[in-house]
Amino acid sequence: MVAIDWTAKDRKIENSHRTCSAKFTCLEEEREGGASADMASSKAGTLAQLNGVSDAECFSGIEVQSYRVSRGPYQIARHYVIRILFVEQPVPQAVVASWVAQAYCKEHVYVTRSLSDLQVWQEAAIPGGLPGWILNTTFKKNMKIALLGRGKAWSMSSQLEADTRPRDIQYLDKYAMERWECVLHYMVGSQQQEGISADAVRILLHAGLMKRDEEDGSPVITREGFQFLLLDTPSQVWYFILQYLDTVEARGLDLVDCLTFLFQLSFSTISKDYSTEGMSEGLLVFLQHLREFGLVYQRKRKAGRFYPTRLALNIVSGQNKSQTELNRDGYIVVETNYRIYAYTDSNLQVALLGLFCELMYRFPNLAVGILTRESVRQALRSGITAEQIVGFLRLHAHPRLLAAGPPTLPPTIVDQIKLWENERERFTYTEGVLYSQFLSQADFEVLRDHALDLGVLTWQNIPRRTMVVTKSGHEDVKRFWKRYSKGGG
């Protein structure tokens, strides 16, 4: 008998493609209005999980205290913190729960968990055995300073002479979007990707938004990357920066300094210039990286001043959509003949369509493409799902289609896209070990029955005396065969 370690032939279909990442928000929730709880949870959770930040360091900056309770979706959290800020003993958890109406029970559970994850408070026993909450000592001290005005005020800026070439808000907005769209163009593989830094590419790969192609090694977009492209710009920048922060210590930078600087940026003023005087060498490197991503504008590396952009101000402000995005209408019309009309002059939006359809014509304000089996299957091979394609087309549907009422997409188109995906789901791939070349039928049946009893038999061919067991059950089956071969049964 011969046992062959048999790995599924088509390993290109990775297991990661079968589970959609929970790192991103639901598109329909994004469309229906405002920040979703998923993205808010992602913000809190990721901050809480950043490695290498001690308790004292985490709460050392007054600006960090202000961020944690005054930014984002934590109105209930702010209410809790303010009410117990000047209470020196633990407050019963039941008392805290009574401060909100019963209708907000889910929000209460979410907020209490988030405050614990962020180490703003911790559980403490109350005489009598009741559980209670008490604020983190360092947090409480600095929060009082932030509210009462004591202590040394923080500032990013020394006194600067007037800039001879000041930058206004319009210029900074244009610069920021050009830099950020450079990253997005690179993800979709468009021709307008000049200027993207090697650091940005490494972060895209580290975050799993792109992966190396197995054939030529070039970066290609993943399922998570496509979902990332469907987020609004502030959410994209937030997620991207979190992935960058995950790598700062490997770059030799101080994580706490970088976090503090980011929080300071979020409280800065757009179109106001700030001095780099007194910045450490590590922060100057960090500043250059933010410059590459479009979060700050600096005329030259040695200019001695920089301007925060709207991307930096929105990154932790809880504002999910910029005014430009709020005013942007849908632009896609899908017809029953599989043709797609995109009324846009944005190269990025056209490149996004090119991920799953064949582009036929391009005019100054119109692009025409067609959905084909091959174009959709190419997108599916990259990890993009049929549901994501349909969601993208619905999300950016032309206002006239929305006004006409549901369905915004022809049902035949939706069904066909899903059928093309189902074509690839006809086979399931399982790793296993092949057993063959048994000397007798009796030997085959003994080993097969043992594998069947263990529940590890995947496939059998009785006439050819061949069977496959799961990889996890291979060792047990092999040990049994050795005992049986030696006459031990």
JOMOJO-V513316 format. One record per residue. N is the residue number from 1. SS is DSSP state (a for helix, b for strand, c for the rest). Layout:
n={N	N}
ss={SS	SS}
//
This chain:
n={1	2	3	4	5	6	7	8	9	10	11	12	13	14	15	16	17	18	19	20	21	22	23	24	25	26	27	28	29	30	31	32	33	34	35	36	37	38	39	40	41	42	43	44	45	46	47	48	49	50	51	52	53	54	55	56	57	58	59	60	61	62	63	64	65	66	67	68	69	70	71	72	73	74	75	76	77	78	79	80	81	82	83	84	85	86	87	88	89	90	91	92	93	94	95	96	97	98	99	100	101	102	103	104	105	106	107	108	109	110	111	112	113	114	115	116	117	118	119	120	121	122	123	124	125	126	127	128	129	130	131	132	133	134	135	136	137	138	139	140	141	142	143	144	145	146	147	148	149	150	151	152	153	154	155	156	157	158	159	160	161	162	163	164	165	166	167	168	169	170	171	172	173	174	175	176	177	178	179	180	181	182	183	184	185	186	187	188	189	190	191	192	193	194	195	196	197	198	199	200	201	202	203	204	205	206	207	208	209	210	211	212	213	214	215	216	217	218	219	220	221	222	223	224	225	226	227	228	229	230	231	232	233	234	235	236	237	238	239	240	241	242	243	244	245	246	247	248	249	250	251	252	253	254	255	256	257	258	259	260	261	262	263	264	265	266	267	268	269	270	271	272	273	274	275	276	277	278	279	280	281	282	283	284	285	286	287	288	289	290	291	292	293	294	295	296	297	298	299	300	301	302	303	304	305	306	307	308	309	310	311	312	313	314	315	316	317	318	319	320	321	322	323	324	325	326	327	328	329	330	331	332	333	334	335	336	337	338	339	340	341	342	343	344	345	346	347	348	349	350	351	352	353	354	355	356	357	358	359	360	361	362	363	364	365	366	367	368	369	370	371	372	373	374	375	376	377	378	379	380	381	382	383	384	385	386	387	388	389	390	391	392	393	394	395	396	397	398	399	400	401	402	403	404	405	406	407	408	409	410	411	412	413	414	415	416	417	418	419	420	421	422	423	424	425	426	427	428	429	430	431	432	433	434	435	436	437	438	439	440	441	442	443	444	445	446	447	448	449	450	451	452	453	454	455	456	457	458	459	460	461	462	463	464	465	466	467	468	469	470	471	472	473	474	475	476	477	478	479	480	481	482	483	484	485	486	487	488	489}
ss={c	b	b	b	b	b	c	c	c	c	c	c	c	c	a	a	a	a	c	c	c	c	c	c	c	c	a	a	a	a	a	a	c	c	c	c	a	a	a	a	a	a	a	a	a	a	a	a	a	c	c	c	c	c	a	a	a	a	c	c	c	a	a	a	a	a	a	a	a	a	c	c	c	c	a	a	a	a	a	a	a	a	a	a	c	c	c	c	c	c	b	b	a	a	a	a	a	c	c	c	c	a	a	a	a	a	a	a	a	a	a	a	a	a	a	a	a	c	c	c	b	b	b	b	b	b	c	c	c	b	b	b	b	b	b	c	a	a	a	a	a	a	a	a	a	a	a	a	c	c	c	c	c	c	c	c	c	c	c	c	c	c	c	c	c	c	c	c	a	a	a	a	a	a	a	a	a	a	a	a	a	a	a	a	a	a	a	a	c	c	c	c	c	c	c	c	c	a	a	a	a	a	a	a	a	a	c	c	c	b	b	b	c	c	c	c	c	c	b	b	b	c	a	a	a	a	a	a	a	c	c	c	a	a	a	a	a	a	a	a	a	a	a	a	a	c	c	c	a	a	a	c	c	c	a	a	a	a	a	a	a	a	a	a	a	a	c	c	c	c	c	c	b	b	b	c	c	c	c	c	a	a	a	a	a	a	a	a	a	a	a	a	a	c	c	b	b	c	c	c	c	c	c	c	b	b	b	b	c	a	a	a	a	a	c	c	c	c	c	c	c	c	a	a	a	a	a	c	c	c	c	b	b	b	c	c	c	c	b	b	b	b	c	c	c	c	a	a	a	a	a	a	a	c	c	c	c	b	b	b	b	b	b	c	c	b	b	b	b	b	c	c	a	a	a	a	a	a	a	a	a	c	c	c	c	a	a	a	a	a	a	a	a	a	a	c	b	c	a	a	a	a	a	c	c	c	c	c	c	c	a	a	a	a	a	a	a	a	a	a	a	a	a	c	c	c	c	c	c	c	c	b	b	b	b	b	c	c	c	c	a	a	a	a	a	a	a	a	a	a	a	a	a	a	c	c	b	b	b	b	b	c	c	c	c	b	b	b	b	b	c	c	c	a	a	a	a	a	a	a	a	a	a	a	a	c	c	c	c}
//
